[in-house]
Amino acid sequence: MKNIRDICEVAWSEIKALVTDKGILIFILFVPLVYPLLYSWVYTNEVVREVPCVVVDDSHSSLSREFTRKLDASPDVKVVATVPSMEQAQELMRRGEAYGILRFPSDLTSDLVRSRQGHIGLYCSMSSMLYYKALLLTATNVSLDMNKDIKIQGYVHGTTDRQDEINRTPITYDYVALFNPQSGFAAFLIPPVLMLIIQQTLFLGIGMAMGNTREKNGGAILSPAASGRPTWMVILGKALPYLLLYIVIAVYLYTVVTPGFRLPRLGDYGTYMVFAAIYILACIFMGMALSMLVYRREDCILLFVFLSVPMLFLSGLSWPGSNMPEFWRWVSCLFPSTFGMNGYERIVTLGDSLSHVVPELKGLLIQIVAYSTLTFLCYRRGKHHIDNFISNATLD
């Protein structure tokens, strides 16, 4: 009972330090509650529609007009103008009135009549990959559809409608994007970002709390509340408030943010909670270990904020991990976000159980052991400092 009481006293001391510091509260409470809503709302449309495109028609044929009409009828592209020259089309792109140019050459029809392959030029602005994707996929689909009709016209007349149908499409297929049918950006990006927010806000909150402690206690990494108690009790007492708070935040992300913005949620709730608790513990202990580098409140901003974007890239979600250099794959394994984002993505998107995310769980458990041990060694050394500090203050 005494051990539990000591842990609770350290935890209560940590809670009082957190709730009386507005800066820390912003990072560990306001940001985890608001940022998921902001990111999800920004990407709530999932895909880009009606990307403006300008047409340069040097062919002036029924074929080019039909191609333009089908392109404009698609949900992803909107033909905003047809101009006589590339110079005028480029000017529209410079003014931001269009993000792509579709050019029909003057010899398009004559090439097809002579049984030569025709060429249609598509020029896209690379200011956004989503514009490029919408324009390229739509133009490709329209060309493939029209190619079937052109191929039928080249066959010998007198065939039946059924034969024409088979010649037009020898093999039929249905395209279904598994686990993300609309191929949306939010369903792909937001779930891992939610896990990254947990890690980064914990790093910032724990780091700012450490900086605050050092500023108040003459550079000591522990407050006077840690004096006279075993090091492991101090670590558990300091970790407990963050664990309880972020368990609530994890529930909020899964039960409010995810269904509120129609993000994937195929996994079992119990599976998610077990995985989230292990992930939060790994983030807490790594944050406590990294906080040894913080000497002032402001230092954590410089140390941890810039990690957000690199962590997203190193996770292997935005770029395949198999194509990453070996060195960076090992670097990514140092951070809980790599295992947390991949495991969470598989749970909520694929509906995996804990048995399917064993590699991620092993990685997080190894991190818990490693970072808690490192924290223990640093805190044990820091306890001697705070004990000496209190003894000297008592003597004075």
C-alpha positions as CSV (number, residue, x, y, z in Angstrom):
1,M,0.0,0.0,0.0
2,K,2.9,2.4,0.8
3,N,4.3,1.8,-2.7
4,I,0.9,2.7,-4.3
5,R,0.6,5.7,-2.1
6,D,4.1,6.9,-3.1
7,I,3.3,6.5,-6.7
8,C,0.1,8.4,-6.4
9,E,1.8,11.2,-4.5
10,V,4.3,11.6,-7.3
11,A,1.5,11.4,-9.9
12,W,-0.5,14.1,-8.0
13,S,2.6,16.3,-7.9
14,E,3.0,15.9,-11.6
15,I,-0.7,16.6,-12.2
16,K,-0.5,19.8,-10.2
17,A,2.5,20.9,-12.3
18,L,0.7,20.2,-15.5
19,V,-2.7,21.9,-14.7
20,T,-1.0,25.1,-13.5
21,D,1.1,25.5,-16.6
22,K,-0.9,26.8,-19.6
23,G,1.9,26.0,-22.0
24,I,1.9,22.4,-21.1
25,L,-1.9,22.2,-21.2
26,I,-1.9,23.5,-24.7
27,F,0.4,20.7,-25.9
28,I,-1.1,17.8,-24.0
29,L,-4.8,18.8,-24.1
30,F,-5.7,21.5,-26.6
31,V,-3.5,20.2,-29.5
32,P,-4.6,16.5,-29.3
33,L,-8.3,17.6,-29.2
34,V,-8.2,20.2,-31.9
35,Y,-5.6,19.2,-34.4
36,P,-7.3,15.9,-35.4
37,L,-10.5,17.9,-36.1
38,L,-8.6,20.4,-38.1
39,Y,-6.6,17.9,-40.2
40,S,-9.7,15.8,-40.8
41,W,-11.8,18.8,-41.8
42,V,-9.1,20.1,-44.3
43,Y,-9.1,16.7,-46.1
44,T,-12.8,15.8,-45.6
45,N,-13.5,16.0,-49.4
46,E,-11.1,13.0,-49.8
47,V,-10.5,13.6,-53.6
48,V,-10.0,16.6,-55.9
49,R,-12.9,17.2,-58.3
50,E,-13.4,19.5,-61.3
51,V,-9.7,20.3,-61.9
52,P,-9.7,23.1,-64.5
53,C,-8.1,22.2,-67.8
54,V,-7.7,24.2,-71.1
55,V,-7.8,22.6,-74.5
56,V,-5.7,23.5,-77.6
57,D,-7.5,21.8,-80.6
58,D,-5.4,21.9,-83.7
59,S,-7.2,18.9,-85.1
60,H,-10.7,20.4,-85.3
61,S,-12.2,17.0,-85.8
62,S,-15.1,15.1,-84.5
63,L,-12.7,12.8,-82.6
64,S,-11.1,15.7,-80.7
65,R,-14.5,17.2,-79.9
66,E,-15.7,13.9,-78.6
67,F,-12.6,13.4,-76.5
68,T,-13.0,16.9,-75.0
69,R,-16.7,16.3,-74.3
70,K,-16.0,13.0,-72.5
71,L,-13.1,14.7,-70.5
72,D,-15.4,17.5,-69.4
73,A,-18.2,15.0,-68.5
74,S,-15.9,13.3,-66.0
75,P,-16.2,14.2,-62.3
76,D,-12.5,15.0,-61.9
77,V,-11.8,17.4,-64.7
78,K,-13.5,20.5,-66.0
79,V,-12.7,22.0,-69.4
80,V,-12.7,25.8,-68.7
81,A,-11.6,27.0,-72.2
82,T,-10.6,26.0,-75.7
83,V,-7.9,28.3,-77.1
84,P,-6.2,28.4,-80.5
85,S,-2.6,28.4,-79.4
86,M,-0.3,26.9,-76.7
87,E,0.8,30.4,-75.7
88,Q,-2.7,31.4,-74.7
89,A,-3.1,28.1,-72.8
90,Q,0.2,28.6,-70.9
91,E,-0.9,32.1,-70.0
92,L,-4.1,30.7,-68.4
93,M,-1.9,28.3,-66.4
94,R,0.4,31.1,-65.3
95,R,-2.7,33.0,-64.0
96,G,-3.8,29.9,-62.1
97,E,-7.0,29.6,-64.1
98,A,-6.1,26.1,-65.3
99,Y,-3.8,23.3,-64.0
100,G,-3.5,21.3,-67.2
101,I,-3.3,21.7,-71.0
102,L,-4.7,19.1,-73.4
103,R,-3.4,19.5,-77.0
104,F,-4.7,17.7,-80.1
105,P,-2.2,17.8,-83.0
106,S,-3.4,18.8,-86.5
107,D,-2.5,15.3,-87.9
108,L,-4.4,13.3,-85.3
109,T,-7.2,12.1,-87.7
110,S,-4.9,11.6,-90.7
111,D,-2.6,9.4,-88.6
112,L,-5.5,7.2,-87.6
113,V,-6.8,6.9,-91.2
114,R,-3.3,5.8,-92.3
115,S,-3.3,3.2,-89.4
116,R,-0.6,5.1,-87.6
117,Q,-0.7,5.7,-83.8
118,G,-2.1,9.1,-82.9
119,H,-0.7,11.2,-80.1
120,I,-2.5,13.6,-77.7
121,G,-0.4,15.9,-75.5
122,L,-1.2,16.4,-71.8
123,Y,0.7,19.0,-69.9
124,C,0.1,19.2,-66.1
125,S,1.1,21.6,-63.4
126,M,3.1,19.8,-60.8
127,S,2.3,22.3,-58.1
128,S,0.1,19.6,-56.6
129,M,0.3,15.9,-57.2
130,L,-3.5,15.6,-56.8
131,Y,-4.1,17.9,-59.8
132,Y,-1.7,15.8,-61.8
133,K,-3.3,12.5,-60.7
134,A,-6.8,13.7,-61.6
135,L,-5.8,15.0,-65.0
136,L,-3.7,12.0,-66.0
137,L,-6.1,9.3,-64.8
138,T,-9.1,10.9,-66.5
139,A,-7.3,11.5,-69.8
140,T,-6.0,8.0,-69.7
141,N,-9.4,6.5,-69.0
142,V,-11.0,8.5,-71.8
143,S,-8.4,7.5,-74.3
144,L,-8.7,3.8,-73.4
145,D,-12.5,4.0,-73.8
146,M,-12.2,5.7,-77.2
147,N,-9.5,3.3,-78.3
148,K,-12.0,0.5,-78.1
149,D,-14.4,2.2,-80.5
150,I,-11.6,3.1,-82.9
151,K,-10.4,-0.5,-82.9
152,I,-13.9,-1.8,-83.8
153,Q,-14.1,0.6,-86.8
154,G,-11.0,-1.1,-88.2
155,Y,-12.5,-4.6,-88.3
156,V,-14.2,-6.1,-91.4
157,H,-17.8,-5.1,-91.6
158,G,-20.5,-7.7,-91.3
159,T,-19.8,-8.9,-87.8
160,T,-22.6,-9.2,-85.3
161,D,-23.1,-6.9,-82.4
162,R,-22.0,-9.6,-80.0
163,Q,-18.8,-10.1,-82.0
164,D,-18.2,-6.3,-81.9
165,E,-18.7,-6.3,-78.1
166,I,-16.2,-9.1,-77.6
167,N,-13.7,-7.4,-80.0
168,R,-14.2,-4.1,-78.1
169,T,-13.6,-5.7,-74.7
170,P,-12.2,-9.2,-74.8
171,I,-11.7,-9.3,-71.1
172,T,-14.0,-7.3,-68.8
173,Y,-12.7,-6.1,-65.4
174,D,-13.9,-4.1,-62.4
175,Y,-11.6,-1.8,-60.6
176,V,-12.1,-1.7,-56.9
177,A,-9.6,0.0,-54.6
178,L,-9.6,-2.3,-51.5
179,F,-10.1,-0.7,-48.1
180,N,-10.2,2.8,-49.7
181,P,-12.9,2.6,-52.5
182,Q,-12.9,6.3,-53.2
183,S,-9.1,6.4,-53.3
184,G,-9.4,9.3,-50.9
185,F,-6.5,11.3,-49.4
186,A,-8.1,11.5,-45.9
187,A,-8.6,7.8,-45.6
188,F,-5.0,7.3,-46.5
189,L,-3.3,10.1,-44.6
190,I,-5.4,11.0,-41.5
191,P,-5.3,7.6,-39.5
192,P,-1.4,7.6,-39.3
193,V,-1.4,11.3,-38.6
194,L,-3.6,10.8,-35.6
195,M,-0.9,8.4,-34.1
196,L,1.8,10.9,-34.9
197,I,-0.1,13.7,-33.1
198,I,-0.1,11.5,-29.9
199,Q,3.7,11.0,-30.1
200,Q,4.6,14.6,-30.8
201,T,2.3,16.2,-28.2
202,L,3.6,13.8,-25.6
203,F,7.2,14.7,-26.5
204,L,6.4,18.4,-26.3
205,G,4.4,18.1,-23.0
206,I,6.9,16.0,-21.2
207,G,9.8,18.0,-22.5
208,M,8.3,21.3,-21.4
209,A,7.5,19.8,-18.0
210,M,11.2,18.8,-17.7
211,G,12.4,22.2,-18.7
212,N,10.1,23.8,-16.2
213,T,11.4,21.5,-13.4
214,R,15.0,22.3,-14.2
215,E,14.4,26.0,-14.2
216,K,12.7,25.8,-10.8
217,N,15.1,23.4,-9.1
218,G,18.6,24.6,-10.0
219,G,19.0,22.3,-13.0
220,A,17.8,19.1,-11.3
221,I,15.8,16.8,-13.5
222,L,13.5,15.8,-10.7
223,S,11.3,17.9,-8.4
224,P,11.5,17.7,-4.5
225,A,8.4,15.4,-4.6
226,A,10.8,12.7,-5.9
227,S,13.1,12.8,-2.9
228,G,13.2,9.8,-0.6
229,R,11.3,7.5,-3.0
230,P,12.7,4.7,-5.2
231,T,13.5,5.7,-8.7
232,W,11.0,3.2,-10.3
233,M,8.2,4.7,-8.3
234,V,9.1,8.2,-9.5
235,I,9.1,7.0,-13.1
236,L,5.7,5.3,-12.7
237,G,4.2,8.2,-10.9
238,K,5.4,10.7,-13.5
239,A,4.2,8.5,-16.4
240,L,0.7,7.7,-14.9
241,P,-1.0,11.1,-15.5
242,Y,0.1,11.1,-19.2
243,L,-1.0,7.5,-19.6
244,L,-4.5,8.1,-18.2
245,L,-5.0,11.4,-20.1
246,Y,-3.9,9.9,-23.4
247,I,-6.0,6.8,-23.0
248,V,-9.0,9.2,-22.9
249,I,-7.6,11.0,-26.0
250,A,-7.2,7.7,-27.8
251,V,-10.9,6.9,-27.1
252,Y,-11.8,10.4,-28.4
253,L,-9.9,9.8,-31.6
254,Y,-11.5,6.4,-32.2
255,T,-15.1,7.2,-31.2
256,V,-15.4,10.9,-32.2
257,V,-12.9,11.9,-34.9
258,T,-12.8,8.7,-36.9
259,P,-16.6,8.2,-37.4
260,G,-17.3,11.9,-37.4
261,F,-15.2,12.3,-40.6
262,R,-16.0,8.8,-42.0
263,L,-12.5,7.6,-41.7
264,P,-11.8,3.8,-41.9
265,R,-12.7,2.0,-38.7
266,L,-12.8,-1.8,-39.5
267,G,-10.9,-2.9,-36.5
268,D,-12.2,-4.2,-33.1
269,Y,-12.4,-1.6,-30.4
270,G,-10.7,-3.8,-27.8
271,T,-7.9,-4.5,-30.2
272,Y,-7.4,-0.8,-30.8
273,M,-7.4,0.0,-27.1
274,V,-4.7,-2.6,-26.2
275,F,-2.5,-1.4,-29.1
276,A,-3.1,2.3,-28.3
277,A,-2.1,1.7,-24.6
278,I,1.1,0.0,-25.5
279,Y,1.9,2.7,-28.1
280,I,1.2,5.5,-25.6
281,L,3.5,3.9,-23.0
282,A,6.3,3.7,-25.6
283,C,5.8,7.4,-26.5
284,I,5.8,8.4,-22.8
285,F,9.1,6.6,-21.9
286,M,10.8,7.8,-25.0
287,G,9.6,11.3,-24.2
288,M,10.9,11.0,-20.7
289,A,14.3,9.8,-22.0
290,L,14.6,12.6,-24.6
291,S,13.5,15.2,-22.0
292,M,17.0,14.8,-20.5
293,L,18.1,17.0,-23.4
294,V,15.8,19.8,-22.3
295,Y,17.3,22.5,-20.1
296,R,14.7,25.2,-20.7
297,R,11.0,25.2,-21.5
298,E,11.6,26.5,-25.0
299,D,14.2,23.8,-25.9
300,C,11.5,21.1,-26.5
301,I,10.1,23.2,-29.4
302,L,13.5,23.2,-31.1
303,L,14.1,19.5,-30.4
304,F,10.8,17.9,-31.2
305,V,8.6,20.0,-33.5
306,F,10.8,19.5,-36.6
307,L,10.5,15.7,-36.2
308,S,6.8,15.6,-37.3
309,V,7.4,15.6,-41.1
310,P,10.4,13.3,-41.0
311,M,8.5,10.8,-38.9
312,L,5.7,10.7,-41.4
313,F,8.1,10.0,-44.2
314,L,10.1,7.4,-42.2
315,S,7.0,5.5,-41.3
316,G,6.9,3.8,-44.7
317,L,3.4,4.9,-45.4
318,S,4.0,7.9,-47.6
319,W,6.9,6.1,-49.3
320,P,7.3,2.3,-49.3
321,G,9.6,1.2,-46.5
322,S,11.1,-1.5,-48.8
323,N,12.5,1.2,-51.0
324,M,14.1,3.2,-48.2
325,P,17.8,3.0,-47.6
326,E,18.8,0.5,-44.9
327,F,20.2,3.2,-42.6
328,W,16.9,5.2,-42.5
329,R,14.9,2.0,-41.9
330,W,16.9,1.5,-38.8
331,V,16.6,5.1,-37.8
332,S,12.8,4.9,-38.1
333,C,12.8,1.9,-35.7
334,L,14.0,4.2,-32.9
335,F,10.6,6.1,-32.8
336,P,7.3,4.6,-31.6
337,S,5.5,6.4,-34.4
338,T,6.9,4.0,-37.0
339,F,5.3,1.0,-35.3
340,G,2.3,2.9,-34.1
341,M,1.3,4.4,-37.4
342,N,1.7,1.1,-39.3
343,G,-0.1,-1.0,-36.7
344,Y,-3.0,1.5,-36.3
345,E,-3.3,1.7,-40.1
346,R,-3.7,-2.1,-40.3
347,I,-6.1,-2.3,-37.4
348,V,-8.5,0.4,-38.6
349,T,-8.1,0.0,-42.4
350,L,-7.7,-3.8,-42.8
351,G,-9.5,-4.8,-39.7
352,D,-6.5,-6.8,-38.4
353,S,-6.4,-8.3,-34.9
354,L,-3.5,-8.2,-32.5
355,S,-2.1,-11.4,-33.9
356,H,-1.6,-9.7,-37.2
357,V,0.3,-6.7,-35.8
358,V,2.8,-8.8,-33.8
359,P,5.9,-7.2,-35.4
360,E,4.6,-3.7,-34.5
361,L,3.8,-4.8,-30.9
362,K,7.2,-6.4,-30.5
363,G,8.8,-3.2,-31.6
364,L,6.8,-1.1,-29.2
365,L,7.5,-3.5,-26.3
366,I,11.2,-3.4,-27.0
367,Q,11.1,0.4,-27.0
368,I,9.2,0.4,-23.7
369,V,11.9,-1.7,-22.1
370,A,14.8,0.2,-23.6
371,Y,13.5,3.7,-23.0
372,S,12.2,3.0,-19.5
373,T,15.7,1.5,-18.6
374,L,17.4,4.6,-20.0
375,T,15.0,6.8,-18.1
376,F,15.6,4.8,-14.9
377,L,19.4,5.3,-15.2
378,C,19.1,9.0,-15.8
379,Y,16.5,9.5,-13.0
380,R,18.6,7.6,-10.5
381,R,21.5,9.9,-11.2
382,G,19.2,12.8,-11.0
383,K,17.8,11.7,-7.6
384,H,21.2,12.1,-6.0
385,H,21.3,15.7,-7.4
386,I,17.8,16.6,-5.9
387,D,18.6,14.8,-2.6
388,N,21.8,16.9,-2.2
389,F,19.9,20.0,-3.3
390,I,17.3,19.4,-0.5
391,S,19.9,18.6,2.1
392,N,21.9,21.8,1.4
393,A,18.7,23.8,1.5
394,T,17.8,22.2,4.8
395,L,21.2,23.0,6.3
396,D,21.0,26.6,5.1
